[in-house]
Structure formats: C-alpha cells, structure tokens
Amino acid sequence: METKSLDLSVLETIFDGDVAGVPGFLTELSQTVDSLEARVVETCKHQDWSGARQALHEMKGMCASSGCAEIAQLCAQTEVTLAAQRYSQVPDCVESLRLACDRLRSAIHEAS
C-alpha cells in the first residue's frame, strides 16, 4: 500500500517480505516521528536554528529510509530555508511539516 505519506512497499523491502515485523516498526516509527516533530517545533519556537537543523536532518534521514518521502522532502526544504537564513519562512515550513506528520500518523493508523 502506498499513500502520499507512507509507502509500505519500502517496509516490505526492508523486512524482505516478512511483514510480521512491520507493525512493531510502525509503532516505533510513529513514536520517533512524534519526538522529532516536537523537537523541530520547540527548537524553531526558540529560534535554536542549529538544533532545528539537527532535528530536521535526523527526521529526514529516518523518514527517507522508512517510506515517508513527503516528510523527508519537507525536512529537506526546511533545512534549505534555514541554511539560507530565511527565518521568516520557518513558521510556514513547520506548519507544513506538522500537517504532513498528522497525515503520516493517519496512514500508520490505517496500516496497523
């Protein structure tokens, strides 16, 4: 199953077709996304741009390798925004990321 938020075929490849491990992985993925999303929001709120870039980079890598391309792409775009010091655009980037995380949570719930 593939949605804009979650491509389960990536997980099936990771688990080499043994889908028994996917539900547990999805639970961990959801928890990690929640934690990283909170870090991004908090660091941006406090204008801790270095901390925000670190959290975004972690989230981007984890999501890119887990079939969550939409979030990985938004993290990359936000990293570019921060690197260019376009701080006035950060709230819109963070809001887009938060909405994508909501969609991912819904996709994980549907897949579980």
Steps between C-alpha positions, in 0.01 A plus 500: 500500500624847419361835604650843464619463860610137525625247248467160668680330211820660632443327834424171329836533325676584827345195665568289188132415456456385860225744596479367857748764613322790332241575773766534769712711270203727427443549873864599547489719190195685632664559838823620342319734261304642794821563694685656208201713402484634857875579488462685170206703629673582828837593351337720237280664762815593693689591183758231571584464131788260556280271709224527242735403218623201699146378577392557139801309371427204729134502402583527130733201508270282704197582287682465169611149592157403640272581209391844622617703202265794554644577844856441382445751219350760735791457740744554214315814389499635854873429533558706184284780641705504820831482316394802294404679824146563377371480855172678423402197289570247776152514662337404167753220452435368851124513448533303175714246682249472784216435254709237322570333836125492566446332163774250579343417835171437321669279243677304774171457684332373183786262431506358854 
